[in-house]
């Protein structure tokens, strides 16, 4: 790995640690209102159980997101963004095309 790339990666890790410690605010955030989470799941045509499996979360967590009781954080927000904009990429990533809604 080139030194400049390594230095950039290292700086990103340091910033991530500072954000997690609360000593630095993130430069950007991705918000997903509960209606958006439900819309993404419906786009896939999946039950809560199957969508939770696809996302690698519990059904209870998904329910909390859809009801607005909790909000997705960190990597989950990013994964939802991928799910919303590139559904094939997400399905390819988990290697389970059977979850796709049958047309």
C-alpha positions, 0 to 999 in steps of 0.5 A, a space after each residue: 500500500 502506498 504511504 499516502 493511501 495508508 496515511 489517509 486511511 489512518 487519519 480516517 480511523 483516527 477521526 472515526 475513533 474521535 467521533 465514537 468518543 464524542 470528541 469530534 462531530 461527524 462531517 456528514 450524517 445519513 438520516 433515514 426516517 421510519 417511513 423510508 426504512 419501510 419503503 425500502 423493505 417494501 421495495 424488496 417485497 420482503 417480510 420483516 423477517 426476511 428483510 431483517 435477515 438480509 440486513 443482518 439485524 433482528 426483527 425487533 430492531 427492524 420493527 423499532 426502525 419502522 415505528 420510529 422508536 429507534 434510528 439506524 446508526 453508523 453502518 446500518 444507515 450506509 447499508 440502508 442507503 445501498 439497499 435503497 439505491 443499489 438493490 442488486 448490489 446488496 443481494 449480490 453481497 449476501 449471495 441470496 437472490 432468492 430473497 428478491 421479490 418474484 415478478 
